[in-house]
């Protein structure tokens, strides 16, 4: 009597060149058996994890870009204020629709300070900002009249402000604020639904 190891397969004595190895398996004569429920669930879970990872990577990159821009602006503004205090001359910040620039007060005129750290910067594509001083929204600077909207004074003080940055359809925004003592702060603001 021959024992069958699995109901869908039968074992027969081997013949031919492999006869010395014992028995061979013959495929199920009823045809292919398909996938089990466990195999289908494993595939669904893998596809779901990959879709989630892709969503996080794509959405997270815009979120990260916005956070990086907020951190960069705050760090550069802190550096500019430190330079103003050490150099004994005011440094202004011009915020335009396409980017921002630093200007040093020389006599009665504002000039580019030179150097790599305080060079002109461009906003990432799709970035929107709102600048408030004393509760009033300021318009972006005009390219024809780039007067600084914010000033770091040589005394260590600065123009108090609140700057809100938003990017594309990222649901959150970043708020950077400065008080008259020159203290800067930033926070992530979640969108209200």
C-alpha positions as CSV (number, residue, x, y, z in Angstrom):
1,X,0.0,0.0,0.0
2,X,1.3,3.4,-1.0
3,X,0.8,6.3,1.4
4,X,-0.1,9.7,-0.1
5,X,1.6,12.6,1.7
6,X,-1.0,15.2,0.5
7,X,-4.5,14.7,-0.9
8,X,-3.6,16.8,-4.1
9,X,-0.5,14.8,-4.9
10,X,0.2,11.1,-5.2
11,X,3.4,9.3,-4.9
12,X,4.4,6.6,-7.4
13,X,7.5,4.4,-7.5
14,X,10.1,6.0,-9.7
15,X,11.3,4.4,-12.9
16,X,14.1,5.3,-15.3
17,X,17.4,7.0,-14.4
18,X,16.1,8.2,-11.0
19,X,14.7,4.8,-9.9
20,X,17.4,4.4,-7.3
21,X,16.3,7.6,-5.5
22,X,12.9,6.2,-4.5
23,X,9.7,7.9,-5.2
24,X,8.6,11.0,-7.3
25,X,5.7,13.4,-6.9
26,X,3.1,13.7,-9.7
27,X,1.2,17.0,-9.9
28,X,-2.5,17.1,-9.0
29,X,-4.4,15.7,-12.0
30,X,-7.4,18.0,-11.2
31,X,-5.4,21.1,-12.3
32,X,-3.9,24.1,-10.4
33,X,-5.3,24.7,-7.0
34,X,-5.0,28.6,-6.9
35,X,-4.1,30.9,-4.0
36,X,-5.0,30.4,-0.4
37,X,-6.6,33.2,1.6
38,X,-3.4,33.6,3.7
39,X,-1.4,34.2,0.5
40,X,-3.9,36.8,-0.8
41,X,-3.9,38.6,2.6
42,X,-0.1,38.7,2.6
43,X,0.0,40.3,-0.8
44,X,-2.7,42.9,0.2
45,X,-0.7,43.8,3.3
46,X,2.5,44.2,1.3
47,X,0.8,46.4,-1.3
48,X,-0.8,48.5,1.5
49,X,2.5,49.1,3.2
50,X,4.2,50.1,-0.1
51,X,1.3,52.5,-0.9
52,X,1.6,54.0,2.6
53,X,5.4,54.4,2.2
54,X,4.9,56.1,-1.1
55,X,2.3,58.5,0.2
56,X,4.4,59.4,3.2
57,X,7.5,59.9,1.0
58,X,5.7,62.2,-1.5
59,X,3.6,64.1,1.1
60,X,6.5,64.2,3.6
61,X,8.9,65.7,1.1
62,X,6.7,68.9,0.7
63,X,6.2,69.0,4.5
64,X,9.9,68.6,5.0
65,X,10.7,71.3,2.4
66,X,8.4,73.7,4.3
67,X,10.0,72.9,7.6
68,X,13.5,73.3,6.1
69,X,12.6,76.7,4.7
70,X,11.3,77.9,8.0
71,X,14.4,76.7,9.8
72,X,16.7,78.3,7.2
73,X,14.9,81.6,7.4
74,X,15.0,81.7,11.2
75,X,18.7,80.8,11.3
76,X,19.6,83.4,8.7
77,X,17.7,86.1,10.4
78,X,19.4,85.2,13.7
79,X,22.7,85.4,12.0
80,X,21.9,88.7,10.4
81,X,20.9,90.1,13.8
82,X,24.1,88.9,15.3
83,X,26.1,90.5,12.5
84,X,24.2,93.8,13.0
85,X,25.0,93.8,16.7
86,X,28.7,92.9,16.2
87,X,29.2,95.2,13.2
88,X,27.4,98.2,14.7
89,X,25.2,98.7,11.6
90,X,21.6,97.8,11.0
91,X,20.7,95.0,8.7
92,X,17.3,94.9,7.0
93,X,15.4,92.0,5.5
94,X,13.4,92.5,2.3
95,X,10.7,89.9,1.7
96,X,9.4,89.7,-1.9
97,X,7.0,87.4,-3.6
98,X,9.9,85.3,-5.1
99,X,12.4,85.4,-2.2
100,X,14.1,87.5,0.4
101,X,17.3,89.6,0.6
102,X,19.4,91.1,3.4
103,X,20.5,94.8,3.2
104,X,23.0,96.7,5.4
105,X,22.4,100.4,6.2
106,X,25.3,102.5,4.9
107,X,24.5,106.1,5.7
108,X,21.0,106.7,4.4
109,X,20.9,103.8,1.9
110,X,20.4,100.1,2.1
111,X,23.0,97.9,0.2
112,X,23.7,94.2,-0.2
113,X,26.0,93.2,2.7
114,X,28.2,90.9,0.5
115,X,29.4,87.5,1.6
116,X,27.8,84.2,1.0
117,X,25.7,83.8,4.2
118,X,23.5,86.8,3.7
119,X,23.1,86.5,-0.1
120,X,19.7,86.8,-1.8
121,X,17.5,83.7,-1.4
122,X,14.6,82.3,-3.4
123,X,11.5,80.8,-1.9
124,X,10.7,77.2,-3.0
125,X,8.2,77.0,-5.8
126,X,4.6,77.3,-4.5
127,X,5.5,78.9,-1.2
128,X,3.2,81.6,0.2
129,X,3.9,83.9,3.1
130,X,2.1,86.5,5.2
131,X,4.1,89.1,7.1
132,X,2.4,90.9,10.0
133,X,3.7,93.9,12.0
134,X,1.7,95.5,14.7
135,X,-1.3,93.3,13.6
136,X,-1.2,94.6,10.0
137,X,-0.5,92.4,7.0
138,X,2.4,93.9,4.9
139,X,2.5,93.5,1.1
140,X,5.6,91.8,-0.4
141,X,8.4,94.3,-1.2
142,X,8.4,95.8,-4.7
143,X,11.4,95.1,-6.9
144,X,11.5,98.8,-7.8
145,X,11.5,99.9,-4.1
146,X,13.1,97.1,-2.0
147,X,12.8,98.8,1.4
148,X,13.3,96.3,4.3
149,X,10.2,95.4,6.1
150,X,12.2,94.0,9.1
151,X,15.3,95.5,10.7
152,X,17.9,94.0,13.0
153,X,19.3,97.0,15.0
154,X,22.9,97.3,16.1
155,X,21.5,97.6,19.7
156,X,20.3,94.0,19.6
157,X,16.7,94.9,19.1
158,X,14.6,94.1,16.0
159,X,11.3,95.0,14.4
160,X,8.6,92.8,16.0
161,X,6.9,90.6,13.4
162,X,5.0,87.4,12.7
163,X,5.8,85.6,9.4
164,X,3.6,82.6,8.3
165,X,4.9,80.3,5.6
166,X,2.7,77.8,3.7
167,X,3.6,75.5,0.8
168,X,1.3,74.1,-1.9
169,X,-1.4,71.9,-0.4
170,X,0.6,71.0,2.7
171,X,-2.1,71.1,5.5
172,X,0.2,72.7,8.1
173,X,2.1,76.0,8.0
174,X,5.0,77.5,10.0
175,X,4.9,80.6,12.0
176,X,8.2,82.5,12.8
177,X,8.0,85.4,15.2
178,X,10.4,88.0,16.5
179,X,10.0,90.4,19.4
180,X,11.6,93.8,19.9
181,X,14.3,92.2,22.2
182,X,15.5,90.2,19.2
183,X,14.2,86.9,20.4
184,X,13.1,84.6,17.6
185,X,10.7,81.6,17.8
186,X,9.1,79.3,15.4
187,X,6.2,76.8,15.6
188,X,4.3,74.4,13.3
189,X,0.7,75.3,12.9
190,X,-1.8,72.5,12.1
191,X,-4.6,73.3,9.7
192,X,-8.0,73.6,11.2
193,X,-10.7,71.6,9.6
